[in-house]
Amino acid sequence: MRGRAAAGITGTNMFLADGASAGQEVFHVHLHVIPRYADDGVRLRTGTRRSTPDERAEVADRVRAAFDGG
């Protein structure tokens, strides 16, 4: 953390896209580490579509079922 503070970095974003539907364009594992600074004006956007609470609950149910073997 000392190096981060010395560089003036006050935060970090990490971005991993795994699979084409997640926006992966280079098909090997890589993680983007983006240093952030107070009031840097950077705004990360992932798209314009927003999910509803019901859609999120449905996805959560499917993920739980997959982990439960079902």
N, CA, C and O of each residue as an XYZ file, in Angstrom:
280
protein
N       0.803     -1.208      0.000
C       0.000      0.000      0.000
C       0.843      1.269      0.000
O       0.382      2.315     -0.458
N       2.069      1.195      0.505
C       2.901      2.400      0.517
C       3.168      2.895     -0.898
O       3.131      4.100     -1.147
N       3.436      1.984     -1.825
C       3.696      2.387     -3.201
C       2.492      3.052     -3.826
O       2.618      4.034     -4.557
N       1.329      2.514     -3.535
C       0.097      3.087     -4.053
C      -0.085      4.510     -3.541
O      -0.401      5.417     -4.310
N       0.113      4.701     -2.243
C      -0.041      6.034     -1.662
C       1.019      6.985     -2.205
O       0.726      8.149     -2.480
N       2.247      6.501     -2.362
C       3.322      7.351     -2.876
C       3.024      7.825     -4.290
O       3.440      8.915     -4.682
N       2.303      7.010     -5.057
C       1.949      7.379     -6.430
C       0.681      8.224     -6.477
O       0.253      8.651     -7.550
N       0.084      8.463     -5.320
C      -1.139      9.260     -5.271
C      -2.388      8.486     -5.615
O      -3.456      9.073     -5.788
N      -2.269      7.182     -5.717
C      -3.412      6.341     -6.067
C      -4.300      6.181     -4.830
O      -3.836      5.759     -3.771
N      -5.567      6.522     -4.981
C      -6.495      6.451     -3.848
C      -7.496      5.313     -3.980
O      -8.277      5.066     -3.061
N      -7.481      4.623     -5.103
C      -8.395      3.508     -5.318
C      -7.955      2.681     -6.499
O      -7.057      3.069     -7.246
N      -8.593      1.540     -6.663
C      -8.254      0.641     -7.761
C      -9.527     -0.026     -8.273
O     -10.360     -0.476     -7.486
N      -9.671     -0.085     -9.584
C     -10.700     -0.904    -10.207
C     -10.019     -2.098    -10.838
O      -8.922     -1.980    -11.385
N     -10.673     -3.258    -10.763
C     -10.181     -4.449    -11.447
C     -11.284     -4.940    -12.370
O     -12.456     -4.974    -11.992
N     -10.903     -5.319    -13.577
C     -11.880     -5.758    -14.563
C     -11.429     -7.066    -15.175
O     -10.330     -7.164    -15.721
N     -12.281     -8.068    -15.080
C     -12.029     -9.367    -15.690
C     -13.257     -9.744    -16.502
O     -14.357     -9.842    -15.958
N     -13.078     -9.955    -17.794
C     -14.157    -10.419    -18.655
C     -13.853    -11.871    -19.010
O     -12.820    -12.156    -19.616
N     -14.730    -12.779    -18.643
C     -14.517    -14.202    -18.873
C     -15.620    -14.733    -19.782
O     -16.714    -15.055    -19.320
N     -15.326    -14.820    -21.070
C     -16.294    -15.304    -22.055
C     -16.785    -14.186    -22.950
O     -16.843    -13.026    -22.543
N     -17.133    -14.541    -24.159
C     -17.557    -13.540    -25.143
C     -18.761    -12.737    -24.679
O     -18.828    -11.528    -24.905
N     -19.720    -13.404    -24.026
C     -20.914    -12.683    -23.587
C     -20.612    -11.696    -22.467
O     -21.431    -10.826    -22.170
N     -19.434    -11.826    -21.836
C     -19.014    -10.884    -20.799
C     -18.141     -9.772    -21.378
O     -17.654     -8.915    -20.639
N     -17.944     -9.783    -22.684
C     -17.160     -8.744    -23.328
C     -15.704     -9.111    -23.551
O     -14.903     -8.262    -23.942
N     -15.350    -10.376    -23.303
C     -13.957    -10.789    -23.511
C     -13.650    -10.770    -24.999
O     -14.397    -11.325    -25.806
N     -12.550    -10.130    -25.354
C     -12.130    -10.039    -26.744
C     -10.836    -10.793    -27.010
O     -10.601    -11.221    -28.140
N     -10.002    -10.964    -26.009
C      -8.754    -11.707    -26.113
C      -8.938    -12.953    -25.260
O      -9.118    -12.851    -24.047
N      -8.894    -14.126    -25.881
C      -9.328    -15.331    -25.181
C      -8.201    -16.051    -24.456
O      -7.859    -17.198    -24.743
N      -7.652    -15.323    -23.511
C      -6.792    -15.884    -22.480
C      -7.061    -15.053    -21.224
O      -7.563    -13.932    -21.313
N      -6.733    -15.591    -20.087
C      -7.035    -14.887    -18.849
C      -6.139    -13.667    -18.710
O      -4.914    -13.770    -18.775
N      -6.750    -12.540    -18.521
C      -6.007    -11.340    -18.151
C      -6.917    -10.443    -17.331
O      -8.129    -10.388    -17.541
N      -6.311     -9.757    -16.412
C      -7.026     -8.898    -15.483
C      -6.541     -7.466    -15.682
O      -5.344     -7.187    -15.621
N      -7.481     -6.576    -15.917
C      -7.136     -5.161    -16.039
C      -7.141     -4.555    -14.643
O      -8.146     -4.643    -13.938
N      -6.044     -3.946    -14.237
C      -5.942     -3.254    -12.954
C      -5.814     -1.770    -13.278
O      -4.846     -1.338    -13.905
N      -6.797     -1.004    -12.846
C      -6.882      0.405    -13.228
C      -6.692      1.270    -11.979
O      -7.559      1.294    -11.106
N      -5.560      1.981    -11.892
C      -5.365      2.858    -10.735
C      -6.339      4.028    -10.801
O      -6.639      4.543    -11.878
N      -6.822      4.435     -9.648
C      -7.781      5.547     -9.590
C      -7.278      6.629     -8.655
O      -6.539      6.358     -7.709
N      -7.679      7.834     -8.927
C      -7.273      9.004     -8.166
C      -8.516      9.790     -7.782
O      -9.499      9.804     -8.523
N      -8.477     10.429     -6.648
C      -9.617     11.241     -6.221
C      -9.977     12.241     -7.319
O      -9.109     12.925     -7.862
N     -11.258     12.314     -7.634
C     -11.761     13.266     -8.640
C     -11.084     13.114     -9.995
O     -10.864     14.107    -10.688
N     -10.745     11.861    -10.392
C     -10.076     11.666    -11.687
C     -11.034     11.789    -12.871
O     -10.593     11.868    -14.017
N     -12.324     11.807    -12.607
C     -13.298     11.988    -13.677
C     -13.552     10.744    -14.509
O     -14.355     10.779    -15.442
N     -12.881      9.644    -14.186
C     -13.082      8.400    -14.934
C     -14.390      7.769    -14.489
O     -14.665      7.654    -13.294
N     -15.178      7.369    -15.445
C     -16.445      6.715    -15.150
C     -16.502      5.437    -15.965
O     -16.531      5.477    -17.195
N     -16.518      4.310    -15.282
C     -16.566      3.028    -15.982
C     -18.018      2.678    -16.271
O     -18.876      2.745    -15.391
N     -18.277      2.305    -17.510
C     -19.638      1.945    -17.915
C     -19.627      0.534    -18.464
O     -18.700      0.149    -19.176
N     -20.630     -0.225    -18.145
C     -20.711     -1.591    -18.637
C     -21.843     -1.776    -19.634
O     -22.030     -2.878    -20.150
N     -22.583     -0.752    -19.909
C     -23.680     -0.864    -20.859
C     -24.843     -0.003    -20.418
O     -24.810      0.613    -19.353
N     -25.863      0.034    -21.242
C     -27.000      0.900    -20.936
C     -28.181      0.140    -20.357
O     -29.074      0.746    -19.766
N     -28.199     -1.172    -20.517
C     -29.329     -1.959    -20.019
C     -29.201     -2.183    -18.529
O     -28.124     -2.525    -18.041
N     -30.270     -1.998    -17.812
C     -30.294     -2.250    -16.380
C     -31.226     -3.430    -16.114
O     -32.277     -3.556    -16.744
N     -30.841     -4.278    -15.193
C     -31.680     -5.423    -14.852
C     -32.648     -5.030    -13.740
O     -32.406     -4.103    -12.966
N     -33.743     -5.766    -13.693
C     -34.730     -5.537    -12.639
C     -34.401     -6.442    -11.454
O     -33.671     -7.420    -11.614
N     -34.920     -6.136    -10.283
C     -34.709     -7.028     -9.141
C     -35.188     -8.452     -9.426
O     -34.547     -9.410     -8.993
N     -36.293     -8.609    -10.139
C     -36.798     -9.949    -10.467
C     -35.831    -10.692    -11.390
O     -35.604    -11.889    -11.212
N     -35.258     -9.988    -12.376
C     -34.283    -10.625    -13.265
C     -33.054    -11.065    -12.485
O     -32.536    -12.160    -12.705
N     -32.582    -10.214    -11.573
C     -31.414    -10.581    -10.767
C     -31.712    -11.772     -9.874
O     -30.860    -12.643     -9.698
N     -32.910    -11.819     -9.310
C     -33.297    -12.950     -8.455
C     -33.351    -14.242     -9.265
O     -32.944    -15.295     -8.775
N     -33.850    -14.171    -10.502
C     -33.913    -15.354    -11.362
C     -32.506    -15.878    -11.670
O     -32.258    -17.082    -11.612
N     -31.602    -14.971    -11.994
C     -30.218    -15.378    -12.265
C     -29.593    -15.979    -11.013
O     -28.914    -17.003    -11.095
N     -29.808    -15.363     -9.868
C     -29.263    -15.892     -8.609
C     -29.786    -17.296     -8.342
O     -29.034    -18.162     -7.895
N     -31.068    -17.527     -8.611
C     -31.648    -18.856     -8.435
C     -30.986    -19.882     -9.351
O     -30.703    -21.002     -8.927
N     -30.737    -19.502    -10.610
C     -30.094    -20.414    -11.552
C     -28.662    -20.730    -11.138
O     -28.215    -21.871    -11.257
N     -27.942    -19.719    -10.651
C     -26.565    -19.947    -10.205
C     -26.551    -20.865     -8.994
O     -25.747    -21.795     -8.933
N     -27.442    -20.613     -8.015
C     -27.513    -21.480     -6.836
C     -27.831    -22.913     -7.228
O     -27.240    -23.855     -6.701
N     -28.768    -23.073     -8.155
C     -29.147    -24.420     -8.602
C     -27.971    -25.125     -9.274
O     -27.778    -26.326     -9.085
N     -27.191    -24.390    -10.052
C     -26.027    -24.972    -10.714
C     -24.996    -25.426     -9.690
O     -24.385    -26.484     -9.848
N     -24.801    -24.640     -8.650
C     -23.837    -25.036     -7.612
C     -24.353    -26.196     -6.767
O     -23.571    -26.975     -6.222
N     -25.675    -26.305     -6.663
C     -26.277    -27.404     -5.912
C     -26.381    -28.683     -6.731
O     -26.859    -29.708     -6.245
N     -25.923    -28.612     -7.994
C     -25.948    -29.789     -8.864
C     -27.257    -29.963     -9.600
O     -27.533    -31.029    -10.150
N     -28.063    -28.917     -9.609
C     -29.366    -29.124    -10.208
C     -29.711    -28.240    -11.299
O     -30.800    -28.350    -11.862
